[in-house]
Amino acid sequence: MTQKRFYLSDTDKKIAGVCGGIAEYFDIDPLLVRVGFLLLVFGLGGGILAYIVLWLCAPRRNQLP
């Protein structure tokens, strides 16, 4: 059984691949994830910080050995 891991998306990215990576991980439409981040940005204000943290901490698929 392979272990499921979160990576930044190389194929479905608009800015950094965070939303595309989350969508690939949960096997959902990336548009839903992007709308969710927009709701976090305008609703609670934490979406920008969460996006930046994920961008800096999440690895790209081709960076791992």
Residue frames as a rotation matrix with the C-alpha (Angstrom) as fourth column:
MET 1
0.583 0.813 0.000 0.00
0.813 -0.583 0.000 0.00
0.000 0.000 -1.000 0.00
THR 2
-0.356 -0.725 0.589 1.45
0.697 -0.626 -0.349 3.35
0.622 0.286 0.728 -1.00
GLN 3
-0.260 0.180 -0.949 1.46
0.817 -0.483 -0.316 6.24
-0.515 -0.857 -0.021 1.41
LYS 4
0.425 0.508 0.750 -0.57
0.803 -0.594 -0.053 9.25
0.418 0.624 -0.660 0.30
ARG 5
-0.308 -0.613 -0.728 1.37
0.813 -0.567 0.133 12.53
-0.494 -0.551 0.673 0.61
PHE 6
0.802 0.554 -0.224 0.64
0.411 -0.783 -0.466 16.17
-0.434 0.282 -0.856 -0.09
TYR 7
-0.402 -0.892 0.206 2.76
0.799 -0.232 0.555 17.86
-0.447 0.388 0.806 -2.75
LEU 8
-0.128 0.279 -0.952 2.51
-0.355 -0.909 -0.219 21.17
-0.926 0.310 0.215 -4.55
SER 9
0.596 0.450 0.665 0.97
0.424 0.526 -0.737 20.57
-0.682 0.721 0.123 -7.95
ASP 10
-0.570 -0.799 -0.189 3.19
0.135 -0.317 0.939 20.91
-0.810 0.510 0.289 -11.00
THR 11
-0.786 0.277 0.553 0.35
0.612 0.221 0.759 20.51
0.088 0.935 -0.343 -13.48
ASP 12
0.206 0.938 0.279 -2.61
0.732 -0.337 0.592 22.38
0.650 0.082 -0.756 -11.97
LYS 13
-0.195 -0.319 -0.928 -1.27
0.878 -0.478 -0.020 25.62
-0.437 -0.818 0.373 -10.56
LYS 14
0.714 0.417 0.563 -2.22
0.593 -0.787 -0.170 29.25
0.372 0.455 -0.809 -10.85
ILE 15
0.757 -0.490 0.432 0.24
-0.594 -0.792 0.142 30.80
0.273 -0.364 -0.890 -8.39
ALA 16
-0.214 -0.899 0.382 2.23
-0.977 0.204 -0.068 28.19
-0.017 -0.387 -0.922 -6.49
GLY 17
-0.387 0.106 -0.916 0.30
-0.355 0.900 0.255 24.93
0.851 0.424 -0.311 -6.85
VAL 18
-0.923 0.044 0.382 -1.09
-0.367 0.189 -0.911 24.83
-0.112 -0.981 -0.158 -3.31
CYS 19
-0.045 0.995 0.084 -4.77
-0.816 0.012 -0.577 24.57
-0.576 -0.094 0.812 -4.28
GLY 20
0.331 0.100 -0.938 -3.98
-0.803 0.552 -0.224 22.11
0.496 0.828 0.263 -7.06
GLY 21
-0.671 -0.663 -0.332 -1.99
-0.346 0.676 -0.650 19.98
0.656 -0.322 -0.683 -4.63
ILE 22
-0.710 0.507 0.488 -4.79
-0.500 0.124 -0.857 19.95
-0.496 -0.853 0.165 -2.08
ALA 23
0.297 0.868 -0.397 -7.25
-0.912 0.135 -0.388 19.01
-0.284 0.477 0.832 -4.82
GLU 24
-0.004 -0.376 -0.927 -5.02
-0.613 0.733 -0.295 16.15
0.790 0.567 -0.233 -6.00
TYR 25
-0.904 -0.393 0.169 -4.61
-0.354 0.465 -0.812 14.91
0.240 -0.794 -0.559 -2.42
PHE 26
-0.542 0.776 0.322 -8.36
-0.311 0.171 -0.935 14.82
-0.781 -0.607 0.149 -1.73
ASP 27
-0.861 0.148 0.486 -9.28
0.488 0.510 0.708 13.92
-0.143 0.847 -0.512 -5.34
ILE 28
0.250 0.920 -0.302 -11.65
0.681 -0.389 -0.620 16.87
-0.688 -0.051 -0.724 -5.77
ASP 29
0.526 0.037 0.850 -12.04
0.756 -0.479 -0.447 19.71
0.390 0.877 -0.280 -8.26
PRO 30
-0.510 -0.823 -0.252 -9.36
0.854 -0.450 -0.261 22.41
0.102 -0.348 0.932 -7.79
LEU 31
-0.426 0.430 0.796 -11.97
0.060 -0.864 0.499 25.12
0.903 0.260 0.342 -8.32
LEU 32
0.662 0.696 -0.278 -13.65
0.283 0.112 0.953 24.08
0.694 -0.709 -0.123 -5.06
VAL 33
0.201 -0.687 -0.698 -10.36
0.976 0.079 0.203 24.45
-0.085 -0.722 0.686 -3.19
ARG 34
-0.729 -0.491 0.477 -9.71
0.573 -0.819 0.032 27.86
0.375 0.297 0.878 -4.75
VAL 35
0.049 0.833 0.551 -13.19
-0.030 -0.550 0.835 29.06
0.998 -0.057 -0.002 -3.79
GLY 36
0.695 0.164 -0.699 -12.57
0.627 0.336 0.703 27.77
0.351 -0.927 0.131 -0.27
PHE 37
-0.321 -0.883 -0.343 -9.35
0.944 -0.327 -0.044 29.78
-0.073 -0.338 0.938 -0.02
LEU 38
-0.625 0.164 0.763 -11.16
0.203 -0.910 0.361 32.88
0.754 0.381 0.536 -1.29
LEU 39
0.519 0.855 0.005 -13.81
0.147 -0.095 0.985 32.42
0.842 -0.510 -0.175 1.38
LEU 40
0.420 -0.459 -0.783 -11.07
0.908 0.204 0.366 32.14
-0.008 -0.865 0.502 4.01
VAL 41
-0.649 -0.711 0.271 -9.38
0.727 -0.685 -0.056 35.28
0.225 0.160 0.961 2.71
PHE 42
-0.562 0.478 0.675 -12.50
-0.117 -0.854 0.507 37.43
0.819 0.206 0.536 2.64
GLY 43
0.495 0.841 -0.217 -14.37
0.067 0.212 0.975 35.80
0.866 -0.497 0.049 5.50
LEU 44
0.886 -0.160 -0.435 -11.84
0.463 0.242 0.853 35.09
-0.031 -0.957 0.288 8.19
GLY 45
0.797 -0.604 -0.004 -8.67
-0.595 -0.784 -0.176 36.70
0.103 0.143 -0.984 6.83
GLY 46
0.284 -0.717 0.636 -6.52
-0.504 0.452 0.736 33.62
-0.815 -0.530 -0.233 7.47
GLY 47
0.891 0.157 0.427 -6.48
0.226 0.661 -0.716 32.30
-0.394 0.734 0.553 3.93
ILE 48
0.750 -0.662 -0.008 -3.47
-0.400 -0.443 -0.802 34.31
0.528 0.605 -0.597 2.80
LEU 49
0.058 -0.739 0.671 -1.39
-0.991 0.040 0.130 33.19
-0.123 -0.672 -0.730 5.77
ALA 50
0.407 0.156 0.900 -2.45
-0.236 0.970 -0.062 29.55
-0.882 -0.187 0.432 5.32
TYR 51
0.994 -0.028 0.103 -1.61
0.107 0.230 -0.967 29.68
0.004 0.973 0.232 1.60
ILE 52
0.474 -0.873 0.114 1.85
-0.710 -0.456 -0.537 31.16
0.521 0.174 -0.836 2.27
VAL 53
0.050 -0.434 0.899 2.63
-0.855 0.447 0.263 28.60
-0.516 -0.782 -0.349 4.99
LEU 54
0.647 0.239 0.724 1.62
0.077 0.924 -0.374 25.72
-0.759 0.298 0.579 2.72
TRP 55
0.948 -0.314 -0.061 3.60
-0.134 -0.217 -0.967 27.23
0.290 0.924 -0.248 -0.17
LEU 56
0.229 -0.927 0.296 6.77
-0.899 -0.318 -0.301 27.44
0.373 -0.197 -0.907 1.94
CYS 57
-0.131 -0.276 0.952 6.43
-0.822 0.567 0.051 24.11
-0.554 -0.776 -0.301 3.77
ALA 58
0.693 0.490 0.530 5.04
-0.150 0.816 -0.558 21.71
-0.706 0.307 0.639 1.16
PRO 59
-0.410 -0.905 0.116 7.52
-0.102 0.172 0.980 19.95
-0.906 0.390 -0.163 -1.12
ARG 60
0.167 0.337 -0.927 7.30
-0.978 -0.062 -0.199 19.69
-0.125 0.940 0.319 -4.88
ARG 61
0.920 0.270 0.284 6.94
-0.247 0.962 -0.116 16.14
-0.305 0.037 0.952 -6.14
ASN 62
0.765 -0.642 -0.050 10.26
0.253 0.371 -0.893 16.22
0.592 0.671 0.446 -8.00
GLN 63
0.247 -0.700 0.670 12.27
-0.732 -0.588 -0.344 17.58
0.634 -0.406 -0.658 -5.02
LEU 64
0.565 0.002 0.825 12.08
-0.702 0.528 0.479 14.40
-0.435 -0.849 0.299 -2.95
PRO 65
-0.517 -0.849 -0.107 14.63
-0.805 0.440 0.398 11.60
-0.291 0.292 -0.911 -3.37
